[in-house]
Amino acid sequence: MSTDLPSPFSRMVPEILSQIFLQCPHEDTTFKPSSTPWTLTQVSRYWRAVSLNTPNLWTKIHMNVIDLQGSTHQSRYESMLRVALERTRNQPLHIYIFHSDSASFSQCQPLYKLLLQHCDRWVSLKLRTFINIDFSGTLIDIPVLYPINGQGFLSLQSIDINYVDPTLPNGLMFIKALELAPNLKSAVLCNICLPRGEIPSFAWSQMTHLTLGCYSEYEIMAILAQCSQLESLSLTDVYPQCEDDDDRQCYSIHPVTIHTLRTLRLSTMRQVDQLCRFLTFPNLESLVITHFALWTSVYMHPVIEMVSRSADHLKFISIENIDLMDITVERFLRNTPRVSRLKLRGCSSSHVFDCIAKDREFLPKLKHLTVRLKGSCLPSPPPVSAVVQAVRARKLRSLHLEVWREALDIRSVSKLRDIQSRGTEIVLSQLIYIGPKLAHEYSPKISAIQDAGDILGYLTSTGGGHVECKNLSENMPVIHDALVLLEKYRNRLTANDIQSSAILPVLWNIARRNRLLPIPRESEFHWRRRARRILLDWFHYGPYDGLFQTDPSLMKQLVGLLRASYERP
């Protein structure tokens, strides 16, 4: 008689094993026999029985059509889909369809036909398609994805659709079918409109979660005006209000107030600043802003005013991709006095953290702080000491700090340990640089000069636009800090340091800026004169003429500019 002990999994009660199976990761296709959930039926008779008696294990139908394209196994795929649908035992279905090109549309239509026989059980649909054009330049329609024979999307609650062309028959019928879905409550939509820019008649009044992308201000406001039950909203890629100035209907935008909204995610790019003039969310609790950078060309004042109107219950704010907007971030946060959790990603200086440490009226209820200093490239030493001082001064309950390992100084780590010993929860995540190989061994000094050069580059690269100049002017103290750093290092750099930091072209562009293209607040900060003096110091200190090798006339211009620095302010 065998003395082998049975496997622990074979002794596990079916209910627990079933829950374990449900946690197994699913592949992105239903048509791979070597993936979950098919493999679970092949381990043992017991596992097979449990798998077949767990209908929810089969309710996620993934049609990654790129795997089916050009295949000669269509009959097998139809059989697999039929078996999977039978094993769901009439449970709600979650459908995911990914189309990379039009070649597989007609080839997969039998699979869609089979799937549509169960469309009354669809509770969620995620559709990923792309613009497809044939050799003659004609747009190719999507496959038939709308109910037939009187059926409808009776159970559909959630849709996530990135592209459908309503000018083509199947696309239009698909949108019309979605308009009849009676239980739709969540939608992620990217430029899904009817012909002539009409808004689909979805069940907007019962929507609780909504993401809108690639819509105009007029379209967004027309949709939000109908959303009386909305709890979360995400806005991305807002387009200009209308392209035809004579189309006056585009300008008939009325303010919208949504009392039910609790969570807002805002991509501060394109025209979102204009949109914010008309929006108020009195009960907003959580706000995420994904771009707070100088290059977004968005004037932040209307955004700040919208937040000020909606700040009575606002407790959590996350600001991502902060780039040279630290002064504006401070002004933004001064309008959110009830925030207790703050997450910042980016930060070009210590300004915001200095405000937290020194001003008790700035974010007076702050208890939890999450900071990720800098972005995807190896930075100069970030203002870790300022973060530490802010946590210590306010006696915050928790700090989650993400910082590059190469840029973390030992003294700050010691201070963090001291704060942790006093009761503050500290989570320190050290990021490792895995980008392109650096042209030089990491040096905090050279990296600091590189960062300063990147910052100063905005003085001559904003293009002179009205919005860019407003944002740039407000945040000049941050850029001024970069120039102060250069002045600090100007007599402490070797020729190799200057060459590695690539700072010369930046200073040259500032120094030769003429009065027809003024730099904001020039009379206050004297950007041109100071850049010329740094160039003069480096010119006499060593052979830094590589900038002028390709054009000898630049040397003559430099001498004239440097002479002018001492002749006039």
C-alpha positions in Angstrom: 0.0 0.0 0.0 1.3 3.4 -0.9 2.4 5.6 2.0 2.6 8.8 0.0 0.8 11.6 1.8 -1.8 13.5 -0.3 -1.0 17.0 -1.5 -2.2 19.8 0.8 -4.1 21.1 -2.2 -6.0 17.9 -2.6 -7.1 18.1 1.1 -8.2 21.8 0.8 -11.9 22.3 0.9 -13.4 23.3 -2.6 -14.5 26.7 -1.5 -11.0 27.8 -0.5 -9.4 26.2 -3.5 -11.9 28.0 -5.7 -11.0 31.4 -4.2 -7.3 30.6 -4.8 -8.1 29.9 -8.5 -9.9 33.2 -8.8 -6.8 35.0 -7.7 -4.6 33.4 -10.4 -3.5 35.9 -13.1 -5.3 35.5 -16.4 -3.5 35.7 -19.8 -4.6 38.4 -22.2 -6.3 35.9 -24.4 -8.9 33.2 -23.9 -7.6 31.1 -26.8 -4.3 29.8 -25.3 -4.7 26.2 -24.0 -1.5 26.6 -21.9 -2.8 29.5 -19.9 -5.2 30.1 -17.0 -7.9 28.9 -16.6 -7.5 26.0 -19.0 -4.4 24.7 -17.2 -6.2 24.4 -13.9 -8.4 21.7 -15.4 -5.4 19.6 -16.4 -3.6 19.1 -13.0 -5.9 16.5 -11.4 -9.4 15.3 -11.3 -10.0 17.2 -8.1 -8.7 20.5 -9.5 -10.7 19.9 -12.7 -13.9 19.4 -10.7 -13.3 22.6 -8.7 -12.5 24.6 -11.8 -15.6 23.5 -13.6 -17.7 24.3 -10.5 -16.2 27.9 -10.3 -18.2 29.8 -13.0 -16.5 33.1 -12.3 -13.2 31.6 -13.3 -14.4 31.7 -16.9 -16.3 34.9 -17.0 -13.4 37.0 -18.3 -13.3 36.7 -22.0 -10.2 38.1 -23.6 -10.2 38.4 -27.4 -6.7 39.6 -28.2 -7.2 39.4 -31.9 -3.6 39.9 -32.8 -3.0 36.3 -31.6 -5.8 35.1 -33.9 -4.8 37.0 -37.0 -3.9 34.7 -40.0 -4.6 31.6 -37.9 -5.9 28.4 -39.5 -7.5 27.2 -36.2 -10.7 29.2 -36.3 -12.9 26.2 -35.7 -10.8 25.3 -32.6 -11.1 28.9 -31.3 -14.9 28.8 -31.8 -15.0 25.6 -29.8 -12.9 27.0 -27.0 -15.1 30.1 -26.8 -18.2 28.0 -26.8 -16.8 25.8 -24.0 -15.8 28.9 -21.9 -19.2 30.5 -22.3 -20.9 27.2 -21.2 -18.7 27.0 -18.1 -19.8 30.5 -17.0 -23.3 29.1 -16.3 -25.1 32.4 -17.1 -22.9 34.5 -14.8 -22.1 38.1 -15.8 -19.4 38.4 -18.4 -16.4 40.8 -18.6 -15.4 41.3 -22.2 -12.0 42.6 -23.5 -11.4 43.0 -27.2 -8.2 44.2 -28.7 -7.8 44.9 -32.5 -4.5 46.0 -33.9 -5.6 46.2 -37.6 -8.4 45.5 -39.9 -7.1 42.3 -41.4 -8.6 40.1 -38.7 -12.1 41.8 -38.6 -13.9 39.5 -41.0 -11.8 36.6 -39.9 -13.0 36.9 -36.3 -16.6 37.8 -37.0 -17.8 34.2 -36.2 -16.3 34.6 -32.7 -18.1 38.0 -32.3 -21.4 36.4 -33.5 -21.0 33.7 -30.8 -20.1 36.3 -28.2 -23.0 38.5 -29.1 -25.5 35.7 -28.4 -24.7 36.4 -24.7 -24.6 40.2 -24.9 -27.4 40.4 -22.4 -24.9 39.1 -19.8 -22.1 41.6 -20.5 -21.5 43.7 -17.5 -18.2 45.3 -18.6 -16.7 45.9 -22.1 -13.2 47.1 -22.9 -12.7 47.8 -26.6 -9.3 48.7 -28.0 -9.3 49.5 -31.8 -7.3 51.8 -34.0 -7.9 53.9 -37.1 -7.7 51.5 -40.1 -7.4 52.6 -43.7 -7.3 50.4 -46.8 -5.0 50.9 -49.8 -7.4 53.4 -51.4 -7.4 55.6 -48.3 -10.9 54.5 -47.2 -11.6 54.1 -43.5 -12.4 50.5 -42.5 -15.4 49.9 -40.3 -15.2 47.9 -37.0 -16.8 44.5 -37.0 -20.4 43.9 -36.0 -20.4 44.4 -32.3 -24.0 45.4 -31.7 -26.8 43.2 -30.5 -29.1 41.6 -33.1 -32.4 39.7 -33.0 -33.9 42.0 -30.4 -31.2 41.5 -27.7 -29.5 44.4 -26.0 -26.8 45.3 -23.5 -29.3 44.8 -20.7 -26.7 44.2 -18.0 -23.9 46.4 -19.2 -22.6 48.6 -16.4 -19.1 49.6 -17.5 -17.5 50.5 -20.8 -13.9 51.5 -21.8 -13.6 52.5 -25.5 -10.8 54.3 -27.1 -11.9 54.7 -30.7 -15.1 54.1 -32.8 -15.9 55.9 -36.0 -19.6 56.9 -36.0 -19.6 57.9 -39.6 -19.3 54.2 -40.6 -22.4 51.8 -40.3 -21.1 49.4 -37.7 -19.5 52.1 -35.6 -22.8 54.1 -35.6 -24.9 51.0 -34.7 -22.5 50.1 -31.9 -22.9 53.5 -30.3 -26.7 53.5 -30.8 -26.8 50.1 -29.0 -24.8 51.5 -26.1 -27.3 54.4 -25.9 -29.9 51.8 -25.1 -27.9 50.1 -22.3 -30.2 50.8 -19.2 -27.7 50.1 -16.4 -24.6 51.9 -17.6 -22.8 53.5 -14.7 -19.1 53.8 -15.6 -17.5 54.9 -18.8 -14.0 55.6 -20.2 -14.5 57.3 -23.5 -12.0 58.8 -26.0 -13.7 61.0 -28.6 -16.8 58.9 -28.9 -19.3 61.1 -30.6 -22.1 60.9 -33.2 -21.9 62.5 -36.6 -21.8 66.3 -36.6 -20.3 66.3 -33.2 -23.5 65.3 -31.4 -23.1 63.8 -27.9 -24.3 60.2 -27.5 -27.5 59.8 -25.4 -25.9 57.5 -22.9 -27.4 57.1 -19.4 -25.5 60.1 -18.2 -27.9 60.9 -15.4 -27.0 57.6 -13.6 -23.2 57.6 -14.3 -21.1 57.4 -11.2 -17.6 57.1 -12.8 -16.5 58.9 -15.9 -13.3 59.4 -17.9 -13.3 61.7 -20.9 -10.5 62.2 -23.3 -10.1 64.1 -26.6 -13.3 66.1 -26.2 -13.8 69.8 -26.6 -14.8 72.1 -23.8 -18.3 72.4 -25.2 -18.7 68.6 -25.4 -17.4 68.0 -21.9 -19.7 70.6 -20.4 -22.7 69.2 -22.3 -22.0 65.8 -20.9 -21.3 67.0 -17.3 -24.5 69.0 -17.2 -26.4 65.7 -17.4 -24.3 63.9 -14.8 -26.2 64.4 -11.5 -24.9 61.2 -9.8 -21.2 61.4 -10.7 -18.8 60.3 -8.0 -15.4 60.3 -9.8 -14.3 62.2 -12.9 -11.1 62.1 -15.0 -10.4 64.7 -17.7 -7.6 64.3 -20.3 -6.7 66.0 -23.5 -9.2 68.8 -23.6 -9.5 70.3 -27.1 -10.2 73.9 -28.0 -13.8 75.0 -27.6 -14.4 75.2 -31.4 -12.4 75.8 -34.5 -14.9 78.0 -36.3 -15.2 81.4 -34.6 -18.6 81.9 -36.4 -20.1 78.9 -34.7 -21.6 80.7 -31.7 -23.2 77.6 -30.2 -19.8 76.6 -29.0 -19.7 79.6 -26.7 -23.0 78.9 -25.0 -21.3 77.2 -22.0 -23.0 77.5 -18.7 -21.4 76.8 -15.2 -21.9 73.3 -13.9 -21.9 72.2 -10.3 -21.8 68.5 -9.3 -22.6 68.0 -5.7 -22.0 64.2 -5.7 -18.4 64.3 -7.0 -15.8 63.0 -4.6 -12.8 62.2 -6.8 -11.3 64.3 -9.6 -8.3 63.5 -11.8 -7.2 66.4 -14.0 -4.6 66.4 -16.7 -3.6 70.1 -16.8 -2.8 70.2 -20.5 -4.3 71.9 -23.5 -7.5 73.8 -22.8 -8.3 72.5 -19.3 -7.7 75.9 -17.7 -10.6 77.4 -19.8 -12.8 74.4 -18.8 -12.1 75.0 -15.0 -13.7 78.4 -15.2 -17.1 76.8 -15.4 -16.8 73.8 -12.9 -17.5 73.6 -9.2 -17.5 70.4 -7.0 -18.6 71.4 -3.5 -18.0 68.0 -1.9 -14.7 67.1 -3.6 -12.5 64.9 -1.3 -9.6 63.7 -3.5 -7.8 65.5 -6.3 -5.1 64.3 -8.6 -3.4 66.7 -11.1 -1.1 64.9 -13.5 0.9 67.8 -15.1 2.0 70.8 -13.2 4.8 71.9 -15.5 5.9 75.0 -17.3 5.8 73.3 -20.7 2.1 72.4 -20.5 1.1 75.9 -21.7 -1.8 76.0 -19.3 -2.4 79.1 -17.1 -3.0 77.7 -13.6 -5.0 80.6 -12.2 -8.4 79.2 -13.4 -7.5 75.8 -12.1 -6.6 77.3 -8.7 -9.9 79.2 -8.6 -11.8 76.0 -9.4 -10.1 74.2 -6.6 -10.7 77.1 -4.2 -14.5 76.9 -4.9 -14.3 73.1 -4.3 -12.0 72.9 -1.2 -14.4 72.7 1.7 -14.1 68.9 2.0 -10.8 68.4 0.1 -8.6 66.1 2.1 -6.2 64.5 -0.4 -4.1 66.1 -3.2 -1.6 64.5 -5.5 0.4 66.7 -7.9 2.5 64.9 -10.4 5.2 66.1 -12.8 6.0 69.3 -11.0 8.5 71.1 -13.2 9.6 74.7 -12.5 6.2 75.5 -11.0 7.0 75.4 -7.3 5.8 79.0 -6.6 2.5 78.2 -8.4 2.2 75.0 -6.5 2.5 77.0 -3.2 -0.3 79.4 -4.4 -2.4 76.4 -5.4 -2.0 74.7 -2.0 -2.8 77.8 0.0 -6.4 77.4 -1.3 -6.7 73.9 0.2 -6.6 74.4 4.0 -8.3 71.1 4.9 -5.9 68.8 3.1 -4.4 66.2 5.5 -2.7 64.0 2.8 -0.3 65.5 0.2 1.6 63.7 -2.5 4.1 65.6 -4.6 6.1 64.3 -7.5 8.9 66.4 -9.1 9.8 69.6 -7.3 12.6 71.7 -8.7 13.5 73.3 -5.4 12.9 73.2 -1.7 10.3 76.1 -1.8 7.1 74.1 -1.0 8.8 72.2 1.9 10.2 75.5 3.3 6.7 76.8 3.4 5.4 73.7 5.2 8.2 74.0 7.8 8.0 77.8 8.4 4.4 78.7 7.9 1.9 77.1 10.2 -1.0 78.6 8.2 0.1 76.8 5.1 -1.6 73.4 5.0 -2.5 73.5 8.7 -4.1 70.1 8.8 -1.3 68.2 7.0 -0.5 64.8 8.6 0.8 62.6 5.8 3.3 63.5 3.1 4.5 61.5 0.1 7.3 62.9 -2.0 9.0 61.6 -5.1 11.9 64.0 -5.9 12.7 64.4 -9.6 11.6 62.3 -12.5 13.2 59.7 -14.8 16.7 60.9 -15.2 19.6 61.0 -12.7 19.2 64.3 -10.9 21.4 66.5 -8.8 21.0 66.2 -5.0 17.3 66.9 -4.3 16.0 69.0 -1.4 15.9 66.1 1.0 17.0 68.2 3.9 14.1 70.6 3.3 11.7 67.6 3.3 13.2 66.4 6.5 12.9 69.8 8.1 9.2 70.1 7.1 8.4 66.7 8.6 10.2 67.6 11.8 8.7 71.0 12.2 5.1 69.8 11.7 5.5 66.5 13.5 3.8 64.7 10.6 2.5 61.2 11.2 4.0 59.6 8.1 6.5 60.3 5.3 7.0 58.3 2.2 10.1 59.5 0.4 11.2 58.3 -3.0 14.7 59.5 -4.0 17.6 58.4 -6.2 20.1 56.3 -4.3 23.0 58.2 -5.9 21.6 61.5 -4.7 20.8 60.6 -1.1 23.2 62.1 1.5 24.0 60.2 4.7 23.2 63.2 6.9 19.6 63.3 5.7 19.3 59.5 6.3 20.4 60.0 9.9 17.9 62.8 10.4 15.1 60.6 9.0 16.0 57.8 11.5 15.9 60.3 14.3 12.4 61.4 13.2 11.3 57.8 12.9 12.4 57.1 16.5 10.1 59.9 17.7 7.0 58.2 16.3 6.7 59.3 12.6 6.2 56.4 10.2 9.0 56.7 7.6 9.1 54.8 4.3 12.2 55.5 2.3 12.4 54.1 -1.3 15.7 54.4 -2.9 15.5 54.5 -6.7 18.2 53.0 -8.9 19.3 54.7 -12.1 18.9 52.2 -15.0 18.8 54.7 -17.9 21.5 55.2 -20.6 25.1 55.1 -19.5 26.3 58.4 -18.3 28.9 60.3 -20.2 30.8 60.8 -16.9 30.9 59.1 -13.5 28.1 60.4 -11.4 29.1 63.7 -9.7 26.7 65.7 -7.6 28.4 68.9 -8.8 28.2 68.1 -12.5 24.7 66.8 -12.2 23.7 70.0 -10.3 25.1 72.1 -13.2 23.2 70.0 -15.7 20.0 70.5 -13.9 20.7 74.2 -13.7 21.3 74.3 -17.4 18.0 72.5 -18.1 16.1 75.0 -15.9 17.8 78.1 -17.4 17.0 76.8 -20.8 13.4 77.7 -20.2 14.4 81.4 -20.3 14.9 81.2 -24.0 12.8 78.3 -25.1 9.2 79.1 -24.0 8.5 80.7 -27.3 7.2 84.0 -25.9 3.6 82.7 -25.6 1.3 84.6 -23.3 0.6 81.7 -21.0 4.2 80.5 -20.9 5.3 84.0 -20.0 2.8 84.2 -17.2 3.8 80.9 -15.7 7.5 81.7 -16.2 7.2 85.1 -14.6 5.6 83.8 -11.5 8.2 81.0 -11.0 11.3 83.1 -11.7 12.6 82.6 -8.2 13.1 78.9 -8.9 15.0 79.7 -12.1 16.9 82.3 -10.2 18.1 79.6 -7.8 19.6 77.8 -10.8 21.6 80.8 -11.8 22.8 81.4 -8.3 24.1 77.8 -8.2 26.1 78.5 -11.4 27.5 81.7 -9.9 28.5 79.7 -6.8 30.4 77.1 -8.9 31.7 79.4 -11.7 35.3 79.5 -10.2 35.3 75.9 -9.0 34.8 74.0 -12.3 37.4 72.4 -14.5 37.3 72.5 -18.3 36.2 68.8 -18.2 33.3 69.7 -15.8 32.0 72.4 -18.1 32.3 70.2 -21.1 30.4 67.3 -19.3 27.7 69.6 -18.1 26.9 71.1 -21.6 26.1 74.4 -19.9 27.9 76.8 -22.4 25.2 76.8 -25.1 22.5 77.6 -22.5 24.4 80.6 -21.1 25.3 81.8 -24.6 21.6 81.8 -25.6 20.7 83.9 -22.6 23.6 86.3 -23.0 22.8 87.2 -26.6 19.1 87.5 -26.0 18.1 90.9 -27.4 15.5 93.4 -26.3 13.0 92.4 -29.0 12.7 89.0 -27.3 12.8 90.0 -23.6 13.2 87.5 -20.8 10.5 88.0 -18.1 11.6 90.1 -15.1 14.9 91.0 -16.7 15.1 94.3 -14.8 14.7 92.4 -11.5 17.1 89.5 -12.0 19.5 90.8 -14.7 19.7 87.4 -16.5 21.7 88.5 -19.6 24.3 90.5 -17.7 24.9 87.7 -15.2 25.1 85.0 -17.9 27.7 87.1 -19.7 29.9 87.5 -16.6 29.9 83.8 -16.0 30.9 83.2 -19.6 33.7 85.8 -19.2 35.0 84.1 -16.1 35.1 80.8 -17.8 36.6 82.3 -21.0 39.6 83.6 -19.0 39.9 80.6 -16.7 40.5 77.9 -19.4 40.1 76.8 -23.0 36.3 76.7 -23.3 36.1 77.8 -26.9 34.5 74.6 -28.2 31.3 76.4 -28.6 32.8 78.8 -31.2 34.7 76.3 -33.3 31.9 75.9 -35.9 31.3 79.6 -36.2 34.3 82.0 -35.6 32.0 85.0 -35.8 30.5 83.9 -32.4 33.7 84.7 -30.7 33.5 88.3 -31.9 29.9 88.5 -30.7 30.9 87.2 -27.3 33.6 89.8 -26.9 31.1 92.5 -27.7 28.5 91.1 -25.3 31.0 90.7 -22.5 32.3 94.3 -23.0 28.7 95.5 -22.9 28.1 93.8 -19.6 30.4 96.3 -17.9 29.4 99.3 -20.0 25.6 99.2 -19.2 23.4 97.3 -16.6 
